[in-house]
Amino acid sequence: MKEPKQLSVSAIENGTVIDHIPASGLFKVIQILGLDKINNQITFGTNLESKKLGRKAIIKLAGIFFEDDDINRIALVAPDAKLNIIRGYEVVEKSVVRVPDEIIGIARCVNPKCITNFESVTTRFKVVSKKNVALKCHYCEKITDQEHMVIL
């Protein structure tokens, strides 16, 4: 019997690996981070087996490191994601994405009558649920759930 072929993704020398993204959230993370507009090497996989999520996605980004605002954006659609910072082919730092207590200027309010949707007012939300992310608007108090969230 023939051995099954093993396909592997090459390691990156320096960059970031975003792991434990829900499979359904992969393209949302790519969009949120603007990864479709960069020239760096990006490798991603989806519907990979995961004991924790059932199915997960992963993104490997060569030469890219994120600021806190970007990490907060990831948290809104993939609250259990893990970031691995790679330097010299070694994982030098591991961190779990954390949904912050307050979100400023990252998401849009779902209330069409909210002042943030027709005035140049920066959106501001209190996070009311971190597991299934839900945000309460500081201005109109409308709750925006993960399903209806629009990331700016």
N, C-alpha and C positions, 0 to 999 in steps of 0.2 A: 504494500500500500504506500502511496506517495505521501510525503510529508506536506502538510498545508503550508502555503507560502505565508511568511510573516511580513506584514507591511508595517513600516515604522515611520514616524515623523522625525526629521532630523532635529537635534538639539539646537538651541539658540545660544550664541556666545554671550550676548548682553541683551536684556530686555525684560519683558513682563509676560507671565502666563496667567491668564484669568481662567480659573477652574471652577467647577460646580455651578455653572450657569444652567438654569432650567433649559432643557432642549428647546422649548417653545420661545425662549427669550433671547436666543443667539443673535438673530438679525436685529432685534431691538437694541441690544448692547452695541453691535457694530454701528448702527445708525446714530445712537446717542453719542458715541465717542468720535463720530466722524471718520471711522476707519476706512470707509469707502473712498475717502479723498486723499489718502496718504500713499506714499511710494515705498514705504518700508515693507519688508517681508512679513506677511501675515499668514499663519496657518490656523485653520479652525476645523473642528469636527463637531458633529452633532449626533444626537441619538446614541451616544456611547453609554454603556452600562454603568450604573451607579448604584451602590448599595443604599445610599442616602436619598437620592432623588428618583430612582427608577431609571430615568434617562437623563443624561446631562449633555452639556456642550462645553467646549474648551476653546480658548483663543490664545495663540502664541504670537507675540509681537516682538520682532527684532528691533532693538535700538529705541524702544519706546518705554517711558516711565511716566506715571500719571501724577497729577496734582490732586489735592483733596476734593476739589469741586467735581472732577471727573469720577473719582471713587464714589462720591455721594450719588452721582448720576447712575453708576452701575448698581448701587444699593437699591435704588428705586425699582428696578426691574429684576434684579437678581440678588435678593437680600442675604442669601447664603453663599455667595461667591467668595472664592479665596484668591488672593493675589500672591504670586511667587515672583520675587525680583531675582533675576539671573545676572550674574557677573562672572565672566571667565568660565562659562558653562556650569557654574555651581549656583545652587539656590542660596542666596545670601540673606534673604529676608522673606518671611511668610507672614501674611496678614489676612484676617477675615474682614470682608467688607462689613461695615456697620452702618445701619440706617441712623442718621443723626436725629436729634430731638426736634430740630428746626430745619426747614428747607427754604432757602432764599434764592429767588431768581433762577430756579432750575426747572420747575414744572408750571404748567398753566392751570388756572382755576377752571373747573367745569361749568361754573355758573356764567352764562353769557351776559348777565347783567352786572357782574362783578366789575368794580372800578379798574381792576388790573387788565381787563380785556378791551377797554376803550380809552384809557388814559395811560400816559407813560409812567406807570407806577410799578415798581419791582414787586413781583409776587413773593408772598411770605406765607409759609404754612407751619402749623404745629403738627408733628407726627403723632397721630392718635393710635396707630397700630403699626408695629414694626415687622410682624410676621407676614401678614398679607397687607402690604403697605397701604395705609390710608392717611390722607392729609387733610387737615382742617384749615381753611383759608382764614388768615388773620383779619381780612377786611369784611368778608360777607358770611363767614363761618360755615360755608358749604363744605361738605366732605367729598373729597375726590378719592375714589378707590383705585387700586392698581389697574383694573380692567379699563378704566376711562382716562387714565393718566396720559397727558401729553407732555413730553419732555421738551424743554426749550433748547 
